[in-house]
Every structure is written in C-alpha cells, then in structure tokens.
C-alpha cells in the first residue's frame, strides 16, 4: 500500500511537470528569502552589539579638578552597572588625538591648549539604550568637577531606534513570501484535485478510504518541500564554504547545521500546510456533474 501512495505521488509530480517546477521554484524563493531574513535578523543583533560597544560618552573635566575629586568621580562612574570601561584622557592626549584625527595643529595659532582633560566612558551593549544613555548623561552632567558631557545624541538615538523596525520589516516580508508560497502550492494541489475528479469518484465507488486519496497529495507536496529545502541549503552551504575559503575570518560554525534544519522544517511546513488546505475539499461524497 505504501508503494501505491509513493507511485501516485510520483505520477502527480511527473504529469504536472511545469506546475511541479514552478512549485519548487516558488517554495525555493520563499525559503531563500527566509534564509536571508534569518541571516539579516541575527546579523542585525551582531551589528547592534558592535554599535553599542563603540558608543562613547566624553565627560569633560574642569581644569582645576583635584586628583581626589577625579578619582572619586572615576570610581563613581566605574561602579555604574551600565559602564563597561572608563579611560582618563589628559589634555595633552586630547591635543594629540585632535591633531591625528583632523591633521590640523592649532598650537601654531594658540599658545595654550584649549582642550580639557576628559573621561571616555563605554557601556555594556545589553544595558544601554536611548533612555539609559540619557539617564547616564543626566546623572553626571552636573557632578562635581565636570565641565560638560559630550556625545552625539541625535545620531546615536537614530541608530538605536532603527534596529526594531528593520527586524520587523524583514520578518513581515519573509512571512508574506511564505504565505504566497503556501497559497501557490495550494492552488496547484487544488488544480490537480479537480483534474482527477473522475478518478477519485471511481476510487470512492470501489470503497477506497479517504486517506488513499489524500496521502499521495501530501507525499507529493512533501517531496516538493524537501527538494526546495535541499536546493536552498545546498546553495547556502556552497556560499559559506566559498566565503570561508577566500575570506579566512569567516569561520564555519555549528549554526550552519541549525540553519539547514530550520530551512528543511519550514520547507516541510509550507508544503504540508498547502497540501492540507487543498485536501480539505476532498470528501467521500460523490458530486454529480
């Protein structure tokens, strides 16, 4: 009996070769976008972390701040749960950094160094956002020995706010494409069911069970899902191997196996769901023309 189900499934796929090809293509495209969505989703987390790691707040110090007050301020900042590191930059170091970054030496025009000493503060990525950053600035802007707190709030605010909308757009577009793939496979299955109405009616008359009619459709859809998943995973794995060969910093990880498993699961879900929806129209009733 199992051989019959597989034989019927193969017949279904071979008789509608163009539809089968288009079904594999549409499912594959949906899975390709899903794979890129997953990559971008996880990459966005990495990019967000990198951006947050490089956020700096410069606490400009009064010229007359005493060593005791400086140490007290530095300890207070270091003990803040949001702070990852605090670095003291002297006025002389600030001058050297300015000349290195801009290429302009203001000492040719000015006898004194106008740049104050500062504390450069970096934060833990998981503990910093727009609100916590603003709160930190407010906490230390008027602290004893602080002249001012400098950071580019507008740029940082926009960067930190962009992350969630980008992820949402990626997931929504991915969801829409996968819904399209399900609907397309459903349409193909429905067309096949209608084209074989007479055969199904004959099977009903001779006492065939409903599962004998529906199961070949499900198997055929699963084959389409597995083939599409295999093609997408193969393309992805080949790209990763190629990247790791020519770009040595790109290292293969166990995440690839998880990624392949996710693609296979989604391929099976898409194909199974479309087959199930199409198969709901099949019943044991025999409709007259």
RODO-2510 file (C-alpha; in nm, 4 decimals, decimal comma):
residues 289
     n   res          X          Y          Z
     1     x     0,0000     0,0000     0,0000
     2     x     0,2845     0,2359     0,0821
     3     x     0,4323     0,1694    -0,2630
     4     x     0,0976     0,2741    -0,4160
     5     x     0,1000     0,6075    -0,2315
     6     x     0,4528     0,6876    -0,3469
     7     x     0,3755     0,5752    -0,7033
     8     x     0,0694     0,8014    -0,7155
     9     x     0,2757     1,0895    -0,5762
    10     x     0,5429     1,0454    -0,8433
    11     x     0,2730     1,0312    -1,1128
    12     x     0,1271     1,3525    -0,9778
    13     x     0,4642     1,5268    -0,9946
    14     x     0,5571     1,3939    -1,3404
    15     x     0,2194     1,4610    -1,5033
    16     x     0,2259     1,8237    -1,3981
    17     x     0,5949     1,8876    -1,4641
    18     x     0,5600     2,2590    -1,5275
    19     x     0,3479     2,3092    -1,2160
    20     x     0,5931     2,0971    -1,0148
    21     x     0,8863     2,3063    -1,1387
    22     x     0,7060     2,6324    -1,0591
    23     x     0,6058     2,4967    -0,7170
    24     x     0,9687     2,4050    -0,6384
    25     x     1,0822     2,7447    -0,7651
    26     x     0,8242     2,9448    -0,5669
    27     x     0,8885     2,7449    -0,2484
    28     x     1,2629     2,7802    -0,3036
    29     x     1,2344     3,1573    -0,3456
    30     x     1,0284     3,1829    -0,0276
    31     x     1,2901     2,9758     0,1570
    32     x     1,5745     3,1828     0,0075
    33     x     1,4162     3,4981     0,1417
    34     x     1,3501     3,3259     0,4706
    35     x     1,7184     3,2267     0,4896
    36     x     1,8318     3,5821     0,4162
    37     x     1,5787     3,7081     0,6685
    38     x     1,7264     3,4788     0,9335
    39     x     2,0814     3,5857     0,8422
    40     x     1,9922     3,9561     0,8495
    41     x     1,7953     3,9091     1,1713
    42     x     2,0912     3,7517     1,3503
    43     x     2,3375     3,9904     1,1835
    44     x     2,1320     4,2876     1,2995
    45     x     2,1825     4,1680     1,6582
    46     x     2,5588     4,1487     1,5978
    47     x     2,5664     4,4893     1,4294
    48     x     2,3599     4,6415     1,7107
    49     x     2,6017     4,4959     1,9672
    50     x     2,9041     4,6320     1,7776
    51     x     2,7463     4,9770     1,7530
    52     x     2,6635     4,9818     2,1233
    53     x     3,0158     4,8631     2,2120
    54     x     3,1567     5,1691     2,0330
    55     x     2,9256     5,4244     2,1901
    56     x     3,1386     5,6741     2,3801
    57     x     3,0422     5,9488     2,6185
    58     x     3,3084     6,2123     2,6828
    59     x     3,2913     6,3654     3,0285
    60     x     3,4878     6,6908     3,0046
    61     x     3,6643     6,7811     3,3279
    62     x     3,7232     7,1164     3,4932
    63     x     4,0797     7,2384     3,4551
    64     x     4,1071     7,2852     3,8308
    65     x     3,9708     6,9426     3,9333
    66     x     4,1739     6,7932     4,2160
    67     x     4,3198     6,4399     4,1963
    68     x     4,0930     6,3342     4,4836
    69     x     3,7787     6,4564     4,3074
    70     x     3,8960     6,2983     3,9814
    71     x     3,9471     5,9595     4,1450
    72     x     3,6136     5,9859     4,3259
    73     x     3,4327     6,0700     4,0009
    74     x     3,6094     5,7916     3,8132
    75     x     3,5179     5,5368     4,0830
    76     x     3,1564     5,6512     4,0825
    77     x     3,1326     5,6103     3,7037
    78     x     3,3117     5,2725     3,7114
    79     x     3,0631     5,1404     3,9684
    80     x     2,7685     5,2265     3,7458
    81     x     2,6159     4,8943     3,6265
    82     x     2,5847     5,0302     3,2692
    83     x     2,9532     5,1187     3,2363
    84     x     3,1999     4,8746     3,0770
    85     x     3,5130     5,0914     3,0927
    86     x     3,6355     5,4371     3,1898
    87     x     3,9507     5,5858     3,0403
    88     x     4,1202     5,9061     3,1523
    89     x     4,2418     6,1235     2,8644
    90     x     4,4692     6,4105     2,9628
    91     x     4,4567     6,7496     2,7902
    92     x     4,7862     6,6676     2,6169
    93     x     4,6498     6,3339     2,4893
    94     x     4,3331     6,5103     2,3695
    95     x     4,5528     6,7522     2,1730
    96     x     4,7468     6,4649     2,0096
    97     x     4,4216     6,2830     1,9223
    98     x     4,2793     6,6007     1,7687
    99     x     4,5876     6,6555     1,5507
   100     x     4,5920     6,2880     1,4447
   101     x     4,2229     6,2833     1,3523
   102     x     4,1976     6,6247     1,1834
   103     x     4,5507     6,6832     1,0605
   104     x     4,5402     7,0371     1,1988
   105     x     4,7816     7,1611     1,4658
   106     x     4,6160     7,4518     1,6490
   107     x     4,9305     7,5046     1,8603
   108     x     5,0695     7,7096     1,5717
   109     x     4,7948     7,9652     1,6373
   110     x     4,7245     7,9182     2,0071
   111     x     4,9819     7,9312     2,2843
   112     x     4,7639     7,7361     2,5259
   113     x     4,5803     7,4060     2,4815
   114     x     4,2018     7,4751     2,4788
   115     x     4,1109     7,1047     2,5042
   116     x     4,0219     6,9855     2,8554
   117     x     4,1057     6,6520     3,0107
   118     x     3,8199     6,4030     2,9948
   119     x     3,6886     6,0631     3,0941
   120     x     3,5882     5,8459     2,7978
   121     x     3,3085     5,6095     2,9008
   122     x     3,1988     5,2910     2,7165
   123     x     2,8970     5,0768     2,8033
   124     x     2,7745     4,7176     2,8151
   125     x     2,5702     4,6616     2,4922
   126     x     2,2926     4,4767     2,6774
   127     x     2,2456     4,7583     2,9297
   128     x     2,2394     5,0623     2,7041
   129     x     1,9556     5,2179     2,5077
   130     x     1,8193     5,5666     2,4430
   131     x     1,6671     5,6040     2,7878
   132     x     1,9550     5,4591     2,9890
   133     x     2,2060     5,6657     2,7893
   134     x     2,0140     5,9856     2,8561
   135     x     1,9800     5,8965     3,2238
   136     x     2,3552     5,8365     3,2493
   137     x     2,4296     6,1771     3,0962
   138     x     2,1847     6,3453     3,3343
   139     x     2,3418     6,1646     3,6312
   140     x     2,6915     6,3018     3,5628
   141     x     2,6373     6,6285     3,3739
   142     x     2,6251     6,8315     3,6954
   143     x     2,8628     6,6195     3,9035
   144     x     3,1428     6,7954     4,0904
   145     x     3,4474     6,8515     3,8689
   146     x     3,2524     6,8024     3,5410
   147     x     3,2507     7,0864     3,2904
   148     x     3,0246     6,9176     3,0332
   149     x     2,9157     6,5805     2,8912
   150     x     2,9553     6,5417     2,5163
   151     x     2,8078     6,2820     2,2825
   152     x     2,6117     6,2905     1,9590
   153     x     2,2637     6,2167     2,0899
   154     x     2,0774     6,2585     1,7569
   155     x     2,2902     6,0097     1,5624
   156     x     2,3020     5,7543     1,8452
   157     x     1,9284     5,7887     1,9030
   158     x     1,8508     5,7187     1,5366
   159     x     2,0862     5,4188     1,5286
   160     x     1,9361     5,2649     1,8415
   161     x     1,5797     5,3246     1,7195
   162     x     1,6351     5,1713     1,3733
   163     x     1,7030     4,8192     1,4957
   164     x     1,3493     4,7038     1,5805
   165     x     1,1749     4,8477     1,2681
   166     x     1,4337     4,6832     1,0399
   167     x     1,3836     4,3457     1,2085
   168     x     1,0062     4,3861     1,1849
   169     x     1,0194     4,4690     0,8117
   170     x     1,2431     4,1682     0,7426
   171     x     1,0118     3,9319     0,9303
   172     x     0,6926     4,0730     0,7712
   173     x     0,8268     4,0455     0,4146
   174     x     0,9509     3,6932     0,4874
   175     x     0,6095     3,5975     0,6281
   176     x     0,4296     3,7388     0,3216
   177     x     0,6528     3,5453     0,0815
   178     x     0,5991     3,2229     0,2709
   179     x     0,2225     3,2803     0,2708
   180     x     0,2455     3,3311    -0,1064
   181     x     0,4354     3,0021    -0,1423
   182     x     0,1707     2,8208     0,0641
   183     x    -0,1088     2,9712    -0,1446
   184     x     0,0666     2,8868    -0,4721
   185     x     0,1183     2,5238    -0,3698
   186     x    -0,2414     2,5137    -0,2505
   187     x    -0,3586     2,6346    -0,5945
   188     x    -0,1511     2,3682    -0,7709
   189     x    -0,2906     2,0962    -0,5433
   190     x    -0,6468     2,2213    -0,5980
   191     x    -0,5960     2,2140    -0,9756
   192     x    -0,4651     1,8592    -0,9527
   193     x    -0,7637     1,7510    -0,7385
   194     x    -1,0113     1,8982    -0,9879
   195     x    -0,8317     1,7395    -1,2862
   196     x    -0,8570     1,3950    -1,1243
   197     x    -1,2154     1,4251    -1,0015
   198     x    -1,3403     1,1293    -1,2083
   199     x    -1,0603     0,9048    -1,0833
   200     x    -1,1341     0,9991    -0,7230
   201     x    -1,5062     0,9337    -0,7706
   202     x    -1,4256     0,5878    -0,9084
   203     x    -1,1996     0,5166    -0,6097
   204     x    -1,4824     0,6198    -0,3753
   205     x    -1,7282     0,3875    -0,5516
   206     x    -1,4979     0,0872    -0,5096
   207     x    -1,4613     0,1612    -0,1386
   208     x    -1,1276     0,3451    -0,1252
   209     x    -1,0609     0,5221     0,2011
   210     x    -1,0198     0,8984     0,2135
   211     x    -0,6583     0,8611     0,3231
   212     x    -0,5840     0,6699    -0,0011
   213     x    -0,6800     0,9833    -0,1934
   214     x    -0,5260     1,2489     0,0295
   215     x    -0,1980     1,0819     0,1218
   216     x    -0,0411     1,0872    -0,2297
   217     x    -0,1080     1,4635    -0,2424
   218     x     0,0619     1,5109     0,0934
   219     x     0,3636     1,2997    -0,0084
   220     x     0,3990     1,4897    -0,3379
   221     x     0,3879     1,8219    -0,1529
   222     x     0,6445     1,6968     0,0971
   223     x     0,8733     1,5951    -0,1895
   224     x     0,8425     1,9482    -0,3330
   225     x     0,9220     2,0974     0,0099
   226     x     1,2225     1,8696     0,0664
   227     x     1,3636     1,9321    -0,2836
   228     x     1,3245     2,3098    -0,2396
   229     x     1,4867     2,2946     0,1051
   230     x     1,7762     2,0838    -0,0270
   231     x     1,8407     2,3283    -0,3139
   232     x     1,8340     2,6343    -0,0842
   233     x     2,0504     2,4657     0,1842
   234     x     2,2964     2,3464    -0,0827
   235     x     2,3245     2,6966    -0,2276
   236     x     2,3720     2,8448     0,1193
   237     x     2,6324     2,5857     0,2254
   238     x     2,8262     2,6292    -0,1004
   239     x     2,8301     3,0080    -0,0467
   240     x     2,9557     2,9646     0,3106
   241     x     3,2315     2,7225     0,2028
   242     x     3,3359     2,9623    -0,0728
   243     x     3,3448     3,2552     0,1688
   244     x     3,5468     3,0608     0,4263
   245     x     3,7961     2,9611     0,1552
   246     x     3,8678     3,3123     0,0293
   247     x     3,7861     3,5084     0,3431
   248     x     3,9610     3,3318     0,6292
   249     x     3,7973     3,5378     0,9034
   250     x     3,4666     3,3844     0,8009
   251     x     3,4646     3,0606     1,0006
   252     x     3,2213     2,7693     0,9643
   253     x     3,0179     2,7122     1,2806
   254     x     2,7577     2,4697     1,4097
   255     x     2,4991     2,7404     1,3392
   256     x     2,5046     2,6282     0,9752
   257     x     2,3581     2,2899     1,0711
   258     x     2,0861     2,4627     1,2706
   259     x     2,0181     2,6903     0,9742
   260     x     1,9842     2,3910     0,7385
   261     x     1,7462     2,2243     0,9822
   262     x     1,5317     2,5387     1,0046
   263     x     1,5108     2,5629     0,6238
   264     x     1,4098     2,1952     0,5997
   265     x     1,1449     2,2377     0,8695
   266     x     0,9978     2,5450     0,7005
   267     x     1,0030     2,3696     0,3614
   268     x     0,8058     2,0797     0,5085
   269     x     0,5653     2,3161     0,6914
   270     x     0,4948     2,5177     0,3754
   271     x     0,4337     2,2087     0,1622
   272     x     0,2330     2,0215     0,4288
   273     x     0,0082     2,3173     0,5071
   274     x    -0,0692     2,3826     0,1403
   275     x    -0,1488     2,0131     0,0868
   276     x    -0,3687     2,0034     0,3966
   277     x    -0,5683     2,3098     0,2866
   278     x    -0,6190     2,1714    -0,0635
   279     x    -0,7092     1,8255     0,0673
   280     x    -0,9907     1,9664     0,2828
   281     x    -1,2031     1,9930    -0,0339
   282     x    -1,1892     1,6150    -0,0803
   283     x    -1,4690     1,4215     0,0872
   284     x    -1,6335     1,0838     0,0461
   285     x    -1,9340     1,2442    -0,1236
   286     x    -1,9644     1,1846    -0,4983
   287     x    -2,0725     1,5040    -0,6732
   288     x    -2,2696     1,4717    -0,9949
   289     x    -2,1715     1,6825    -1,2962
***
